[in-house]
Amino acid sequence: MIGCNRRDALAHAGSPCDTRSQMPLPLTLTLIAVLAALVAFAGWRGARPPDLVKGPRLVPWRAIMVTGAAVLLLLVVHLVNLLGVSTGR
């Protein structure tokens, strides 16, 4: 793109210099629902008492829960931005 700089790309949304992209609302809602279910399942599995007869847990459920919750927070902020609330400058 000849002659495009960052200021032009941000000032004129929809112009050929605009390199921003958005994830559509239905995909965002689907990812939020799937990730919320995964976080709830991982939280349930991580909270169960260890079974010493079976041996150590091979899946780090608590780490999966915390990582999923962090990504879920980012998706919720993205959803709020898609709905029109400005969270940046």
One Martini backbone bead per residue (centre of mass of N, CA, C, O) as a GRO file, in nm:
protein
   89
    1MET     BB    1   0.085   0.044   0.030
    2ILE     BB    2   0.087   0.344  -0.103
    3GLY     BB    3   0.075   0.615   0.122
    4CYS     BB    4   0.039   0.461   0.393
    5ASN     BB    5  -0.053   0.531   0.722
    6ARG     BB    6  -0.160   0.507   1.037
    7ARG     BB    7  -0.339   0.763   1.041
    8ASP     BB    8  -0.506   0.696   0.787
    9ALA     BB    9  -0.620   0.421   0.884
   10LEU     BB   10  -0.770   0.544   1.143
   11ALA     BB   11  -0.933   0.787   1.010
   12HIS     BB   12  -1.031   0.582   0.756
   13ALA     BB   13  -1.272   0.391   0.761
   14GLY     BB   14  -1.269   0.182   0.467
   15SER     BB   15  -1.015   0.224   0.351
   16PRO     BB   16  -0.739   0.099   0.186
   17CYS     BB   17  -0.566   0.157   0.463
   18ASP     BB   18  -0.740  -0.032   0.619
   19THR     BB   19  -0.630  -0.298   0.862
   20ARG     BB   20  -0.870  -0.357   1.013
   21SER     BB   21  -1.037  -0.609   1.217
   22GLN     BB   22  -1.333  -0.805   1.278
   23MET     BB   23  -1.510  -0.991   1.483
   24PRO     BB   24  -1.794  -1.127   1.478
   25LEU     BB   25  -2.060  -1.155   1.683
   26PRO     BB   26  -2.129  -1.463   1.662
   27LEU     BB   27  -1.840  -1.561   1.719
   28THR     BB   28  -1.807  -1.429   1.993
   29LEU     BB   29  -2.046  -1.570   2.136
   30THR     BB   30  -1.949  -1.859   2.088
   31LEU     BB   31  -1.674  -1.838   2.233
   32ILE     BB   32  -1.790  -1.759   2.507
   33ALA     BB   33  -1.959  -2.014   2.554
   34VAL     BB   34  -1.734  -2.226   2.525
   35LEU     BB   35  -1.537  -2.104   2.736
   36ALA     BB   36  -1.730  -2.110   2.978
   37ALA     BB   37  -1.762  -2.418   2.978
   38LEU     BB   38  -1.462  -2.486   3.011
   39VAL     BB   39  -1.418  -2.335   3.278
   40ALA     BB   40  -1.631  -2.489   3.442
   41PHE     BB   41  -1.515  -2.773   3.398
   42ALA     BB   42  -1.227  -2.714   3.507
   43GLY     BB   43  -1.322  -2.626   3.788
   44TRP     BB   44  -1.453  -2.892   3.865
   45ARG     BB   45  -1.203  -3.078   3.818
   46GLY     BB   46  -1.000  -2.910   4.007
   47ALA     BB   47  -1.189  -2.948   4.281
   48ARG     BB   48  -1.127  -3.225   4.302
   49PRO     BB   49  -1.017  -3.474   4.468
   50PRO     BB   50  -0.763  -3.669   4.500
   51ASP     BB   51  -0.665  -3.990   4.354
   52LEU     BB   52  -0.430  -4.213   4.471
   53VAL     BB   53  -0.496  -4.470   4.307
   54LYS     BB   54  -0.469  -4.336   4.012
   55GLY     BB   55  -0.296  -4.090   4.063
   56PRO     BB   56  -0.190  -3.845   3.892
   57ARG     BB   57  -0.258  -3.571   3.731
   58LEU     BB   58  -0.243  -3.496   3.368
   59VAL     BB   59  -0.437  -3.246   3.399
   60PRO     BB   60  -0.431  -2.889   3.423
   61TRP     BB   61  -0.716  -2.757   3.532
   62ARG     BB   62  -0.639  -2.485   3.667
   63ALA     BB   63  -0.481  -2.365   3.429
   64ILE     BB   64  -0.715  -2.379   3.229
   65MET     BB   65  -0.906  -2.198   3.388
   66VAL     BB   66  -0.730  -1.938   3.404
   67THR     BB   67  -0.677  -1.904   3.101
   68GLY     BB   68  -0.975  -1.901   3.012
   69ALA     BB   69  -1.056  -1.652   3.183
   70ALA     BB   70  -0.868  -1.450   3.043
   71VAL     BB   71  -0.987  -1.486   2.757
   72LEU     BB   72  -1.277  -1.419   2.838
   73LEU     BB   73  -1.222  -1.126   2.914
   74LEU     BB   74  -1.134  -1.036   2.631
   75LEU     BB   75  -1.405  -1.111   2.492
   76VAL     BB   76  -1.584  -0.919   2.656
   77VAL     BB   77  -1.445  -0.662   2.565
   78HIS     BB   78  -1.502  -0.708   2.267
   79LEU     BB   79  -1.809  -0.709   2.293
   80VAL     BB   80  -1.836  -0.423   2.401
   81ASN     BB   81  -1.711  -0.293   2.149
   82LEU     BB   82  -1.924  -0.402   1.945
   83LEU     BB   83  -2.165  -0.246   2.111
   84GLY     BB   84  -2.009   0.068   2.140
   85VAL     BB   85  -1.799   0.067   2.358
   86SER     BB   86  -1.535   0.261   2.471
   87THR     BB   87  -1.209   0.140   2.607
   88GLY     BB   88  -1.035   0.346   2.489
   89ARG     BB   89  -0.900   0.647   2.357
   0.00000   0.00000   0.00000
